[in-house]
Amino acid sequence: MEAMNTEKPFTVGQWIMTLLLIYLPPFDLIFLLYWALSKKGSVNRKNFSVANLILGTANFICILVFYFWLIHPMIMIEK
């Protein structure tokens, strides 16, 4: 039998604080890793952090592929 989730949903203010902390470049990765790996805390924030880290990693890989496939060869041709 599945356990009941008694956690209260985040308020708008809590989501705004979460997003503001993620928008700060030096702190975004630190907070996302902390929330994703933390045993305690909100399940909502944990799932949000994991999803954000997965999409961020996929985005970074796509940018690298794009650069080395299209941009880098064009730079090398000009030299």
ZAFI-691824 format. One record per residue (C-alpha): x, y, z; residue in one letter; residue number from 1. Coordinates in Angstrom, 2 decimals, m for minus. Layout:
<recs>
+---------+---------+---------+--------+-----+
|      xx |      yy |      zz | residu | num |
+---------+---------+---------+--------+-----+
|       X |       Y |       Z |      A | NUM |
...
+---------+---------+---------+--------+-----+
</recs>
This chain:
<recs>
+---------+---------+---------+--------+-----+
|      xx |      yy |      zz | residu | num |
+---------+---------+---------+--------+-----+
|    0.00 |    0.00 |    0.00 |      M |   1 |
|    1.30 |    3.45 |   m0.90 |      E |   2 |
|    2.11 |    5.85 |    1.93 |      A |   3 |
|    0.06 |    9.02 |    2.09 |      M |   4 |
|    1.94 |   12.19 |    1.23 |      N |   5 |
|    1.17 |   14.64 |    4.02 |      T |   6 |
|    3.52 |   17.33 |    2.73 |      E |   7 |
|    1.90 |   20.70 |    2.10 |      K |   8 |
|    2.33 |   22.13 |   m1.39 |      P |   9 |
|    4.68 |   25.07 |   m1.87 |      F |  10 |
|    3.22 |   28.53 |   m1.66 |      T |  11 |
|    3.78 |   31.07 |   m4.42 |      V |  12 |
|    6.28 |   32.88 |   m2.18 |      G |  13 |
|    8.30 |   29.70 |   m1.65 |      Q |  14 |
|    8.43 |   29.08 |   m5.41 |      W |  15 |
|    9.50 |   32.67 |   m6.03 |      I |  16 |
|   12.34 |   32.28 |   m3.49 |      M |  17 |
|   13.36 |   28.97 |   m5.09 |      T |  18 |
|   13.46 |   30.50 |   m8.56 |      L |  19 |
|   15.34 |   33.59 |   m7.38 |      L |  20 |
|   18.02 |   31.42 |   m5.80 |      L |  21 |
|   18.36 |   29.45 |   m9.03 |      I |  22 |
|   18.69 |   32.63 |  m11.11 |      Y |  23 |
|   21.85 |   33.67 |   m9.22 |      L |  24 |
|   24.74 |   32.25 |  m11.29 |      P |  25 |
|   27.23 |   31.47 |   m8.51 |      P |  26 |
|   24.61 |   29.75 |   m6.37 |      F |  27 |
|   22.37 |   27.92 |   m8.83 |      D |  28 |
|   24.39 |   24.73 |   m9.14 |      L |  29 |
|   25.11 |   24.65 |   m5.41 |      I |  30 |
|   21.45 |   24.96 |   m4.44 |      F |  31 |
|   20.25 |   22.51 |   m7.12 |      L |  32 |
|   22.74 |   19.88 |   m6.02 |      L |  33 |
|   21.93 |   20.45 |   m2.34 |      Y |  34 |
|   18.18 |   20.16 |   m2.90 |      W |  35 |
|   18.51 |   17.17 |   m5.25 |      A |  36 |
|   20.80 |   15.20 |   m2.92 |      L |  37 |
|   19.26 |   16.21 |    0.41 |      S |  38 |
|   17.47 |   13.50 |    2.38 |      K |  39 |
|   15.29 |   16.04 |    4.17 |      K |  40 |
|   13.29 |   18.86 |    2.68 |      G |  41 |
|   10.49 |   19.17 |    0.21 |      S |  42 |
|    9.85 |   16.38 |   m2.27 |      V |  43 |
|    8.56 |   19.00 |   m4.71 |      N |  44 |
|   11.81 |   20.96 |   m4.55 |      R |  45 |
|   13.86 |   17.75 |   m4.80 |      K |  46 |
|   12.05 |   16.61 |   m7.95 |      N |  47 |
|   12.28 |   20.12 |   m9.44 |      F |  48 |
|   16.03 |   20.18 |   m8.77 |      S |  49 |
|   16.63 |   16.75 |  m10.31 |      V |  50 |
|   14.63 |   17.70 |  m13.42 |      A |  51 |
|   16.47 |   21.01 |  m13.69 |      N |  52 |
|   19.87 |   19.28 |  m13.41 |      L |  53 |
|   18.91 |   16.71 |  m16.08 |      I |  54 |
|   17.70 |   19.38 |  m18.50 |      L |  55 |
|   20.71 |   21.60 |  m17.79 |      G |  56 |
|   23.10 |   18.73 |  m18.51 |      T |  57 |
|   21.26 |   17.87 |  m21.73 |      A |  58 |
|   21.37 |   21.54 |  m22.75 |      N |  59 |
|   25.12 |   21.73 |  m22.06 |      F |  60 |
|   25.77 |   18.59 |  m24.14 |      I |  61 |
|   23.70 |   19.99 |  m27.03 |      C |  62 |
|   25.68 |   23.23 |  m26.94 |      I |  63 |
|   28.98 |   21.32 |  m26.99 |      L |  64 |
|   27.84 |   19.16 |  m29.91 |      V |  65 |
|   26.64 |   22.23 |  m31.81 |      F |  66 |
|   29.92 |   24.03 |  m31.20 |      Y |  67 |
|   32.22 |   21.18 |  m32.24 |      F |  68 |
|   30.04 |   20.13 |  m35.15 |      W |  69 |
|   29.29 |   23.53 |  m36.71 |      L |  70 |
|   31.16 |   26.44 |  m35.15 |      I |  71 |
|   34.61 |   24.99 |  m34.55 |      H |  72 |
|   35.09 |   23.73 |  m38.15 |      P |  73 |
|   34.13 |   27.18 |  m39.50 |      M |  74 |
|   36.68 |   28.84 |  m37.23 |      I |  75 |
|   39.37 |   26.40 |  m38.35 |      M |  76 |
|   38.60 |   27.06 |  m42.05 |      I |  77 |
|   39.12 |   30.81 |  m41.59 |      E |  78 |
|   42.59 |   30.29 |  m40.06 |      K |  79 |
+---------+---------+---------+--------+-----+
</recs>
